[in-house]
Amino acid sequence: MDNIANMLTTIRNAQAVNAESAKAPYSKVNLGIAEILKSEGLINNLEIKKRGEKSWLILELKYNEDKSPAIADIQRASKSGKRVYVGYKKIFTVKQGHGLAIVSTPNGIMTGREARKSKLGGEILCKVW
């Protein structure tokens, strides 16, 4: 099972019913994506909970004043059947700069903007707007 796609679907589903938080399986990649969402102001808080041998990420979702979700949409770009790798010059902008791409680079997971500045290419994990 694709943990990243599972987390993104959990976020989408939780926001569809205006839930306060979403619970996603813990992995280093999921944690990296969640930290970027928090630093970009798309979620309020991030917590790691351990239950038995499994760990979970608890994401406190953020909503605008009109009760609409801060994340309008979040989509998986690179899939297990078709990986999307790009050089730093080819990292695309999402929604004409209003969204962000999350990229897995040799220096860790970062936004597309940071990857272009650092001149690092990698795998496009997901797009958020």
N, CA, C and O atoms as a GROMACS GRO file, in nm:
protein
  516
    1MET      N    1   0.084  -0.118   0.000
    1MET     CA    2   0.000   0.000   0.000
    1MET      C    3   0.089   0.125   0.000
    1MET      O    4   0.197   0.126   0.059
    2ASP      N    5   0.043   0.224  -0.065
    2ASP     CA    6   0.116   0.350  -0.077
    2ASP      C    7   0.082   0.440   0.043
    2ASP      O    8  -0.027   0.496   0.050
    3ASN      N    9   0.176   0.454   0.137
    3ASN     CA   10   0.153   0.534   0.258
    3ASN      C   11   0.126   0.680   0.228
    3ASN      O   12   0.044   0.743   0.295
    4ILE      N   13   0.195   0.734   0.127
    4ILE     CA   14   0.176   0.876   0.094
    4ILE      C   15   0.035   0.899   0.042
    4ILE      O   16  -0.033   0.991   0.086
    5ALA      N   17  -0.009   0.816  -0.052
    5ALA     CA   18  -0.143   0.829  -0.106
    5ALA      C   19  -0.247   0.810   0.003
    5ALA      O   20  -0.351   0.877   0.003
    6ASN      N   21  -0.221   0.719   0.096
    6ASN     CA   22  -0.312   0.695   0.207
    6ASN      C   23  -0.325   0.821   0.294
    6ASN      O   24  -0.436   0.858   0.333
    7MET      N   25  -0.214   0.887   0.323
    7MET     CA   26  -0.218   1.009   0.404
    7MET      C   27  -0.292   1.120   0.331
    7MET      O   28  -0.374   1.190   0.391
    8LEU      N   29  -0.265   1.138   0.203
    8LEU     CA   30  -0.331   1.244   0.126
    8LEU      C   31  -0.482   1.221   0.119
    8LEU      O   32  -0.560   1.316   0.130
    9THR      N   33  -0.523   1.097   0.100
    9THR     CA   34  -0.666   1.064   0.096
    9THR      C   35  -0.730   1.087   0.232
    9THR      O   36  -0.843   1.135   0.240
   10THR      N   37  -0.660   1.054   0.339
   10THR     CA   38  -0.710   1.078   0.474
   10THR      C   39  -0.734   1.227   0.497
   10THR      O   40  -0.836   1.265   0.555
   11ILE      N   41  -0.642   1.311   0.452
   11ILE     CA   42  -0.657   1.456   0.468
   11ILE      C   43  -0.778   1.505   0.387
   11ILE      O   44  -0.860   1.581   0.438
   12ARG      N   45  -0.788   1.461   0.261
   12ARG     CA   46  -0.901   1.502   0.177
   12ARG      C   47  -1.034   1.461   0.240
   12ARG      O   48  -1.127   1.542   0.246
   13ASN      N   49  -1.043   1.336   0.286
   13ASN     CA   50  -1.168   1.286   0.344
   13ASN      C   51  -1.203   1.359   0.474
   13ASN      O   52  -1.320   1.390   0.498
   14ALA      N   53  -1.104   1.386   0.557
   14ALA     CA   54  -1.129   1.456   0.684
   14ALA      C   55  -1.178   1.598   0.657
   14ALA      O   56  -1.267   1.646   0.727
   15GLN      N   57  -1.122   1.664   0.559
   15GLN     CA   58  -1.165   1.800   0.528
   15GLN      C   59  -1.303   1.801   0.464
   15GLN      O   60  -1.376   1.900   0.478
   16ALA      N   61  -1.340   1.695   0.394
   16ALA     CA   62  -1.471   1.688   0.331
   16ALA      C   63  -1.583   1.687   0.434
   16ALA      O   64  -1.694   1.733   0.406
   17VAL      N   65  -1.555   1.634   0.553
   17VAL     CA   66  -1.656   1.630   0.659
   17VAL      C   67  -1.626   1.731   0.770
   17VAL      O   68  -1.682   1.722   0.879
   18ASN      N   69  -1.536   1.826   0.742
   18ASN     CA   70  -1.498   1.932   0.837
   18ASN      C   71  -1.448   1.878   0.971
   18ASN      O   72  -1.480   1.932   1.076
   19ALA      N   73  -1.369   1.770   0.967
   19ALA     CA   74  -1.311   1.713   1.088
   19ALA      C   75  -1.202   1.805   1.141
   19ALA      O   76  -1.139   1.878   1.065
   20GLU      N   77  -1.179   1.799   1.272
   20GLU     CA   78  -1.075   1.882   1.334
   20GLU      C   79  -0.936   1.828   1.304
   20GLU      O   80  -0.841   1.905   1.289
   21SER      N   81  -0.924   1.694   1.294
   21SER     CA   82  -0.793   1.635   1.272
   21SER      C   83  -0.804   1.513   1.181
   21SER      O   84  -0.911   1.460   1.156
   22ALA      N   85  -0.687   1.472   1.133
   22ALA     CA   86  -0.677   1.352   1.049
   22ALA      C   87  -0.566   1.265   1.106
   22ALA      O   88  -0.464   1.317   1.153
   23LYS      N   89  -0.585   1.135   1.102
   23LYS     CA   90  -0.487   1.041   1.156
   23LYS      C   91  -0.429   0.962   1.040
   23LYS      O   92  -0.501   0.893   0.968
   24ALA      N   93  -0.298   0.972   1.022
   24ALA     CA   94  -0.230   0.905   0.911
   24ALA      C   95  -0.119   0.814   0.965
   24ALA      O   96  -0.064   0.842   1.072
   25PRO      N   97  -0.086   0.708   0.893
   25PRO     CA   98   0.022   0.620   0.938
   25PRO      C   99   0.156   0.694   0.937
   25PRO      O  100   0.183   0.774   0.847
   26TYR      N  101   0.238   0.666   1.037
   26TYR     CA  102   0.369   0.732   1.047
   26TYR      C  103   0.469   0.668   0.952
   26TYR      O  104   0.479   0.546   0.943
   27SER      N  105   0.542   0.752   0.883
   27SER     CA  106   0.663   0.713   0.810
   27SER      C  107   0.747   0.840   0.799
   27SER      O  108   0.695   0.951   0.817
   28LYS      N  109   0.873   0.824   0.771
   28LYS     CA  110   0.960   0.943   0.760
   28LYS      C  111   0.915   1.034   0.647
   28LYS      O  112   0.922   1.156   0.659
   29VAL      N  113   0.870   0.976   0.538
   29VAL     CA  114   0.823   1.056   0.424
   29VAL      C  115   0.696   1.130   0.461
   29VAL      O  116   0.683   1.249   0.433
   30ASN      N  117   0.600   1.060   0.523
   30ASN     CA  118   0.476   1.125   0.565
   30ASN      C  119   0.504   1.237   0.664
   30ASN      O  120   0.442   1.342   0.658
   31LEU      N  121   0.598   1.215   0.755
   31LEU     CA  122   0.636   1.318   0.851
   31LEU      C  123   0.695   1.439   0.778
   31LEU      O  124   0.663   1.553   0.812
   32GLY      N  125   0.780   1.415   0.680
   32GLY     CA  126   0.839   1.524   0.602
   32GLY      C  127   0.733   1.606   0.530
   32GLY      O  128   0.740   1.729   0.528
   33ILE      N  129   0.636   1.539   0.468
   33ILE     CA  130   0.528   1.608   0.399
   33ILE      C  131   0.445   1.688   0.497
   33ILE      O  132   0.412   1.804   0.471
   34ALA      N  133   0.412   1.628   0.611
   34ALA     CA  134   0.331   1.696   0.713
   34ALA      C  135   0.404   1.818   0.769
   34ALA      O  136   0.340   1.921   0.794
   35GLU      N  137   0.535   1.809   0.788
   35GLU     CA  138   0.612   1.924   0.838
   35GLU      C  139   0.610   2.038   0.737
   35GLU      O  140   0.604   2.155   0.777
   36ILE      N  141   0.616   2.006   0.608
   36ILE     CA  142   0.607   2.110   0.506
   36ILE      C  143   0.469   2.175   0.507
   36ILE      O  144   0.457   2.297   0.498
   37LEU      N  145   0.364   2.093   0.519
   37LEU     CA  146   0.229   2.148   0.525
   37LEU      C  147   0.214   2.242   0.645
   37LEU      O  148   0.147   2.345   0.636
   38LYS      N  149   0.276   2.206   0.757
   38LYS     CA  150   0.270   2.292   0.876
   38LYS      C  151   0.349   2.420   0.854
   38LYS      O  152   0.301   2.528   0.888
   39SER      N  153   0.469   2.410   0.799
   39SER     CA  154   0.553   2.529   0.779
   39SER      C  155   0.493   2.624   0.676
   39SER      O  156   0.516   2.745   0.683
   40GLU      N  157   0.415   2.570   0.581
   40GLU     CA  158   0.350   2.654   0.480
   40GLU      C  159   0.216   2.708   0.529
   40GLU      O  160   0.149   2.782   0.456
   41GLY      N  161   0.175   2.672   0.650
   41GLY     CA  162   0.051   2.723   0.708
   41GLY      C  163  -0.074   2.654   0.656
   41GLY      O  164  -0.182   2.713   0.660
   42LEU      N  165  -0.062   2.533   0.607
   42LEU     CA  166  -0.178   2.461   0.554
   42LEU      C  167  -0.244   2.370   0.657
   42LEU      O  168  -0.359   2.330   0.640
   43ILE      N  169  -0.172   2.336   0.765
   43ILE     CA  170  -0.230   2.267   0.880
   43ILE      C  171  -0.186   2.340   1.005
   43ILE      O  172  -0.084   2.409   1.004
   44ASN      N  173  -0.262   2.327   1.111
   44ASN     CA  174  -0.232   2.399   1.235
   44ASN      C  175  -0.122   2.334   1.318
   44ASN      O  176  -0.032   2.402   1.366
   45ASN      N  177  -0.131   2.203   1.334
   45ASN     CA  178  -0.038   2.136   1.423
   45ASN      C  179  -0.015   1.992   1.377
   45ASN      O  180  -0.092   1.937   1.298
   46LEU      N  181   0.092   1.934   1.428
   46LEU     CA  182   0.133   1.800   1.391
   46LEU      C  183   0.179   1.730   1.518
   46LEU      O  184   0.257   1.786   1.596
   47GLU      N  185   0.130   1.609   1.539
   47GLU     CA  186   0.165   1.534   1.658
   47GLU      C  187   0.194   1.390   1.620
   47GLU      O  188   0.130   1.336   1.529
   48ILE      N  189   0.289   1.327   1.688
   48ILE     CA  190   0.319   1.186   1.665
   48ILE      C  191   0.269   1.109   1.787
   48ILE      O  192   0.312   1.137   1.899
   49LYS      N  193   0.180   1.014   1.765
   49LYS     CA  194   0.126   0.930   1.872
   49LYS      C  195   0.169   0.787   1.849
   49LYS      O  196   0.167   0.738   1.736
   50LYS      N  197   0.207   0.721   1.956
   50LYS     CA  198   0.246   0.581   1.946
   50LYS      C  199   0.143   0.497   2.019
   50LYS      O  200   0.109   0.523   2.135
   51ARG      N  201   0.092   0.397   1.950
   51ARG     CA  202  -0.004   0.306   2.010
   51ARG      C  203   0.046   0.165   1.985
   51ARG      O  204   0.042   0.115   1.872
   52GLY      N  205   0.095   0.102   2.089
   52GLY     CA  206   0.154  -0.031   2.073
   52GLY      C  207   0.282  -0.019   1.993
   52GLY      O  208   0.371   0.059   2.027
   53GLU      N  209   0.290  -0.098   1.888
   53GLU     CA  210   0.409  -0.093   1.803
   53GLU      C  211   0.392   0.002   1.685
   53GLU      O  212   0.489   0.030   1.615
   54LYS      N  213   0.272   0.052   1.663
   54LYS     CA  214   0.246   0.142   1.550
   54LYS      C  215   0.251   0.288   1.596
   54LYS      O  216   0.214   0.321   1.708
   55SER      N  217   0.297   0.372   1.505
   55SER     CA  218   0.298   0.515   1.530
   55SER      C  219   0.206   0.582   1.429
   55SER      O  220   0.193   0.535   1.315
   56TRP      N  221   0.143   0.692   1.470
   56TRP     CA  222   0.049   0.764   1.386
   56TRP      C  223   0.081   0.912   1.387
   56TRP      O  224   0.133   0.965   1.485
   57LEU      N  225   0.051   0.978   1.278
   57LEU     CA  226   0.061   1.123   1.271
   57LEU      C  227  -0.080   1.178   1.290
   57LEU      O  228  -0.174   1.137   1.221
   58ILE      N  229  -0.095   1.270   1.383
   58ILE     CA  230  -0.222   1.337   1.404
   58ILE      C  231  -0.205   1.479   1.349
   58ILE      O  232  -0.127   1.558   1.402
   59LEU      N  233  -0.279   1.509   1.244
   59LEU     CA  234  -0.270   1.639   1.177
   59LEU      C  235  -0.391   1.723   1.215
   59LEU      O  236  -0.504   1.685   1.187
   60GLU      N  237  -0.367   1.837   1.279
   60GLU     CA  238  -0.476   1.928   1.312
   60GLU      C  239  -0.502   2.014   1.190
   60GLU      O  240  -0.419   2.096   1.151
   61LEU      N  241  -0.618   1.995   1.130
   61LEU     CA  242  -0.650   2.061   1.004
   61LEU      C  243  -0.684   2.208   1.024
   61LEU      O  244  -0.732   2.249   1.130
   62LYS      N  245  -0.658   2.286   0.921
   62LYS     CA  246  -0.681   2.430   0.927
   62LYS      C  247  -0.795   2.467   0.831
   62LYS      O  248  -0.804   2.414   0.720
   63TYR      N  249  -0.880   2.558   0.877
   63TYR     CA  250  -0.992   2.605   0.796
   63TYR      C  251  -0.988   2.757   0.790
   63TYR      O  252  -0.943   2.823   0.883
   64ASN      N  253  -1.036   2.812   0.678
   64ASN     CA  254  -1.043   2.957   0.661
   64ASN      C  255  -1.162   3.013   0.740
   64ASN      O  256  -1.239   2.937   0.798
   65GLU      N  257  -1.175   3.145   0.743
   65GLU     CA  258  -1.283   3.208   0.818
   65GLU      C  259  -1.420   3.168   0.768
   65GLU      O  260  -1.516   3.164   0.845
   66ASP      N  261  -1.431   3.139   0.638
   66ASP     CA  262  -1.561   3.098   0.581
   66ASP      C  263  -1.583   2.947   0.592
   66ASP      O  264  -1.668   2.892   0.521
   67LYS      N  265  -1.508   2.881   0.679
   67LYS     CA  266  -1.518   2.737   0.707
   67LYS      C  267  -1.472   2.647   0.592
   67LYS      O  268  -1.494   2.526   0.596
   68SER      N  269  -1.409   2.705   0.489
   68SER     CA  270  -1.356   2.623   0.380
   68SER      C  271  -1.216   2.574   0.421
   68SER      O  272  -1.145   2.644   0.494
   69PRO      N  273  -1.175   2.456   0.377
   69PRO     CA  274  -1.044   2.402   0.414
   69PRO      C  275  -0.930   2.488   0.359
   69PRO      O  276  -0.941   2.544   0.250
   70ALA      N  277  -0.822   2.498   0.435
   70ALA     CA  278  -0.703   2.571   0.389
   70ALA      C  279  -0.640   2.499   0.269
   70ALA      O  280  -0.582   2.564   0.182
   71ILE      N  281  -0.652   2.367   0.265
   71ILE     CA  282  -0.602   2.289   0.151
   71ILE      C  283  -0.721   2.265   0.058
   71ILE      O  284  -0.810   2.186   0.089
   72ALA      N  285  -0.722   2.335  -0.055
   72ALA     CA  286  -0.831   2.318  -0.151
   72ALA      C  287  -0.825   2.179  -0.214
   72ALA      O  288  -0.928   2.113  -0.231
   73ASP      N  289  -0.705   2.134  -0.249
   73ASP     CA  290  -0.687   2.000  -0.304
   73ASP      C  291  -0.544   1.956  -0.282
   73ASP      O  292  -0.452   2.039  -0.275
   74ILE      N  293  -0.525   1.828  -0.270
   74ILE     CA  294  -0.392   1.770  -0.253
   74ILE      C  295  -0.390   1.641  -0.336
   74ILE      O  296  -0.473   1.553  -0.317
   75GLN      N  297  -0.293   1.631  -0.427
   75GLN     CA  298  -0.290   1.519  -0.521
   75GLN      C  299  -0.152   1.455  -0.524
   75GLN      O  300  -0.050   1.523  -0.513
   76ARG      N  301  -0.151   1.326  -0.539
   76ARG     CA  302  -0.027   1.249  -0.554
   76ARG      C  303   0.022   1.269  -0.697
   76ARG      O  304  -0.055   1.251  -0.791
   77ALA      N  305   0.147   1.306  -0.716
   77ALA     CA  306   0.203   1.326  -0.851
   77ALA      C  307   0.276   1.200  -0.896
   77ALA      O  308   0.248   1.148  -1.004
   78SER      N  309   0.368   1.152  -0.816
   78SER     CA  310   0.445   1.033  -0.849
   78SER      C  311   0.377   0.913  -0.784
   78SER      O  312   0.351   0.913  -0.664
   79LYS      N  313   0.349   0.812  -0.863
   79LYS     CA  314   0.280   0.694  -0.811
   79LYS      C  315   0.373   0.574  -0.818
   79LYS      O  316   0.476   0.578  -0.885
   80SER      N  317   0.337   0.468  -0.748
   80SER     CA  318   0.424   0.351  -0.746
   80SER      C  319   0.441   0.290  -0.886
   80SER      O  320   0.546   0.233  -0.915
   81GLY      N  321   0.341   0.303  -0.972
   81GLY     CA  322   0.352   0.250  -1.108
   81GLY      C  323   0.422   0.344  -1.204
   81GLY      O  324   0.475   0.301  -1.306
   82LYS      N  325   0.422   0.474  -1.172
   82LYS     CA  326   0.484   0.572  -1.260
   82LYS      C  327   0.548   0.682  -1.176
   82LYS      O  328   0.481   0.776  -1.134
   83ARG      N  329   0.675   0.670  -1.154
   83ARG     CA  330   0.749   0.770  -1.076
   83ARG      C  331   0.777   0.892  -1.163
   83ARG      O  332   0.802   0.880  -1.283
   84VAL      N  333   0.770   1.010  -1.102
   84VAL     CA  334   0.794   1.135  -1.174
   84VAL      C  335   0.919   1.200  -1.117
   84VAL      O  336   0.916   1.257  -1.008
   85TYR      N  337   1.029   1.191  -1.191
   85TYR     CA  338   1.156   1.252  -1.152
   85TYR      C  339   1.184   1.371  -1.242
   85TYR      O  340   1.161   1.365  -1.363
   86VAL      N  341   1.233   1.479  -1.184
   86VAL     CA  342   1.265   1.598  -1.262
   86VAL      C  343   1.395   1.659  -1.212
   86VAL      O  344   1.433   1.645  -1.095
   87GLY      N  345   1.463   1.728  -1.303
   87GLY     CA  346   1.578   1.808  -1.264
   87GLY      C  347   1.528   1.940  -1.206
   87GLY      O  348   1.411   1.973  -1.222
   88TYR      N  349   1.614   2.014  -1.140
   88TYR     CA  350   1.569   2.135  -1.073
   88TYR      C  351   1.515   2.240  -1.170
   88TYR      O  352   1.428   2.319  -1.133
   89LYS      N  353   1.564   2.241  -1.293
   89LYS     CA  354   1.514   2.339  -1.391
   89LYS      C  355   1.373   2.306  -1.438
   89LYS      O  356   1.302   2.394  -1.487
   90LYS      N  357   1.332   2.181  -1.425
   90LYS     CA  358   1.202   2.136  -1.476
   90LYS      C  359   1.096   2.127  -1.366
   90LYS      O  360   0.984   2.083  -1.394
   91ILE      N  361   1.129   2.167  -1.242
   91ILE     CA  362   1.028   2.163  -1.135
   91ILE      C  363   0.922   2.267  -1.166
   91ILE      O  364   0.951   2.386  -1.177
   92PHE      N  365   0.799   2.221  -1.178
   92PHE     CA  366   0.690   2.307  -1.222
   92PHE      C  367   0.627   2.384  -1.107
   92PHE      O  368   0.638   2.345  -0.990
   93THR      N  369   0.562   2.494  -1.142
   93THR     CA  370   0.485   2.568  -1.042
   93THR      C  371   0.344   2.511  -1.042
   93THR      O  372   0.293   2.466  -1.145
   94VAL      N  373   0.282   2.513  -0.928
   94VAL     CA  374   0.147   2.460  -0.912
   94VAL      C  375   0.049   2.575  -0.904
   94VAL      O  376   0.067   2.667  -0.823
   95LYS      N  377  -0.054   2.571  -0.986
   95LYS     CA  378  -0.158   2.676  -0.989
   95LYS      C  379  -0.097   2.815  -1.001
   95LYS      O  380  -0.133   2.907  -0.927
   96GLN      N  381  -0.006   2.829  -1.094
   96GLN     CA  382   0.061   2.956  -1.124
   96GLN      C  383   0.122   3.021  -1.000
   96GLN      O  384   0.116   3.143  -0.982
   97GLY      N  385   0.181   2.938  -0.914
   97GLY     CA  386   0.250   2.988  -0.795
   97GLY      C  387   0.164   2.995  -0.671
   97GLY      O  388   0.214   3.026  -0.564
   98HIS      N  389   0.034   2.966  -0.683
   98HIS     CA  390  -0.055   2.970  -0.566
   98HIS      C  391  -0.053   2.839  -0.488
   98HIS      O  392  -0.103   2.834  -0.376
   99GLY      N  393   0.002   2.736  -0.544
   99GLY     CA  394   0.014   2.607  -0.478
   99GLY      C  395   0.159   2.572  -0.458
   99GLY      O  396   0.247   2.654  -0.481
  100LEU      N  397   0.184   2.449  -0.416
  100LEU     CA  398   0.323   2.408  -0.401
  100LEU      C  399   0.339   2.262  -0.438
  100LEU      O  400   0.248   2.181  -0.425
  101ALA      N  401   0.458   2.231  -0.485
  101ALA     CA  402   0.496   2.093  -0.514
  101ALA      C  403   0.587   2.047  -0.401
  101ALA      O  404   0.671   2.124  -0.354
  102ILE      N  405   0.571   1.925  -0.358
  102ILE     CA  406   0.658   1.869  -0.254
  102ILE      C  407   0.747   1.766  -0.323
  102ILE      O  408   0.699   1.674  -0.389
  103VAL      N  409   0.879   1.784  -0.305
  103VAL     CA  410   0.978   1.708  -0.379
  103VAL      C  411   1.069   1.632  -0.283
  103VAL      O  412   1.110   1.686  -0.180
  104SER      N  413   1.098   1.507  -0.315
  104SER     CA  414   1.195   1.428  -0.240
  104SER      C  415   1.330   1.441  -0.311
  104SER      O  416   1.346   1.394  -0.424
  105THR      N  417   1.426   1.506  -0.245
  105THR     CA  418   1.557   1.530  -0.303
  105THR      C  419   1.664   1.453  -0.226
  105THR      O  420   1.634   1.394  -0.122
  106PRO      N  421   1.787   1.451  -0.274
  106PRO     CA  422   1.894   1.387  -0.198
  106PRO      C  423   1.917   1.453  -0.061
  106PRO      O  424   1.972   1.390   0.030
  107ASN      N  425   1.875   1.578  -0.046
  107ASN     CA  426   1.891   1.649   0.082
  107ASN      C  427   1.764   1.645   0.167
  107ASN      O  428   1.753   1.720   0.264
  108GLY      N  429   1.669   1.560   0.132
  108GLY     CA  430   1.546   1.547   0.210
  108GLY      C  431   1.425   1.598   0.134
  108GLY      O  432   1.434   1.636   0.017
  109ILE      N  433   1.314   1.600   0.203
  109ILE     CA  434   1.188   1.642   0.142
  109ILE      C  435   1.176   1.793   0.158
  109ILE      O  436   1.196   1.848   0.267
  110MET      N  437   1.142   1.861   0.047
  110MET     CA  438   1.130   2.007   0.050
  110MET      C  439   1.029   2.052  -0.055
  110MET      O  440   0.984   1.973  -0.138
  111THR      N  441   0.995   2.179  -0.050
  111THR     CA  442   0.903   2.234  -0.150
  111THR      C  443   0.977   2.249  -0.283
  111THR      O  444   1.100   2.250  -0.287
  112GLY      N  445   0.901   2.261  -0.390
  112GLY     CA  446   0.960   2.281  -0.522
  112GLY      C  447   1.041   2.409  -0.528
  112GLY      O  448   1.146   2.414  -0.593
  113ARG      N  449   0.993   2.513  -0.461
  113ARG     CA  450   1.063   2.642  -0.456
  113ARG      C  451   1.201   2.626  -0.392
  113ARG      O  452   1.300   2.677  -0.444
  114GLU      N  453   1.207   2.556  -0.277
  114GLU     CA  454   1.335   2.534  -0.209
  114GLU      C  455   1.428   2.448  -0.294
  114GLU      O  456   1.549   2.473  -0.298
  115ALA      N  457   1.373   2.348  -0.361
  115ALA     CA  458   1.455   2.260  -0.446
  115ALA      C  459   1.517   2.337  -0.562
  115ALA      O  460   1.633   2.316  -0.596
  116ARG      N  461   1.439   2.427  -0.625
  116ARG     CA  462   1.493   2.509  -0.734
  116ARG      C  463   1.605   2.599  -0.683
  116ARG      O  464   1.708   2.614  -0.748
  117LYS      N  465   1.583   2.661  -0.566
  117LYS     CA  466   1.686   2.749  -0.508
  117LYS      C  467   1.814   2.672  -0.479
  117LYS      O  468   1.925   2.722  -0.502
  118SER      N  469   1.799   2.551  -0.426
  118SER     CA  470   1.914   2.468  -0.391
  118SER      C  471   1.973   2.394  -0.510
  118SER      O  472   2.074   2.324  -0.497
  119LYS      N  473   1.909   2.409  -0.627
  119LYS     CA  474   1.951   2.341  -0.750
  119LYS      C  475   1.955   2.190  -0.732
  119LYS      O  476   2.052   2.123  -0.766
  120LEU      N  477   1.842   2.137  -0.675
  120LEU     CA  478   1.830   1.994  -0.652
  120LEU      C  479   1.706   1.942  -0.723
  120LEU      O  480   1.597   1.998  -0.708
  121GLY      N  481   1.721   1.837  -0.799
  121GLY     CA  482   1.607   1.770  -0.859
  121GLY      C  483   1.566   1.654  -0.772
  121GLY      O  484   1.626   1.628  -0.668
  122GLY      N  485   1.464   1.583  -0.815
  122GLY     CA  486   1.420   1.468  -0.738
  122GLY      C  487   1.284   1.420  -0.783
  122GLY      O  488   1.240   1.448  -0.894
  123GLU      N  489   1.219   1.346  -0.695
  123GLU     CA  490   1.088   1.290  -0.724
  123GLU      C  491   0.978   1.383  -0.674
  123GLU      O  492   0.978   1.421  -0.557
  124ILE      N  493   0.886   1.419  -0.762
  124ILE     CA  494   0.772   1.502  -0.722
  124ILE      C  495   0.673   1.410  -0.648
  124ILE      O  496   0.613   1.321  -0.709
  125LEU      N  497   0.657   1.431  -0.518
  125LEU     CA  498   0.569   1.346  -0.440
  125LEU      C  499   0.423   1.384  -0.454
  125LEU      O  500   0.338   1.299  -0.481
  126CYS      N  501   0.393   1.515  -0.436
  126CYS     CA  502   0.254   1.558  -0.444
  126CYS      C  503   0.244   1.706  -0.475
  126CYS      O  504   0.342   1.781  -0.467
  127LYS      N  505   0.122   1.747  -0.511
  127LYS     CA  506   0.091   1.887  -0.539
  127LYS      C  507  -0.019   1.932  -0.444
  127LYS      O  508  -0.115   1.858  -0.421
  128VAL      N  509  -0.005   2.051  -0.388
  128VAL     CA  510  -0.102   2.104  -0.291
  128VAL      C  511  -0.142   2.243  -0.332
  128VAL      O  512  -0.058   2.324  -0.372
  129TRP      N  513  -0.271   2.272  -0.323
  129TRP     CA  514  -0.319   2.409  -0.343
  129TRP      C  515  -0.445   2.432  -0.265
  129TRP      O  516  -0.501   2.542  -0.268
   0.00000   0.00000   0.00000
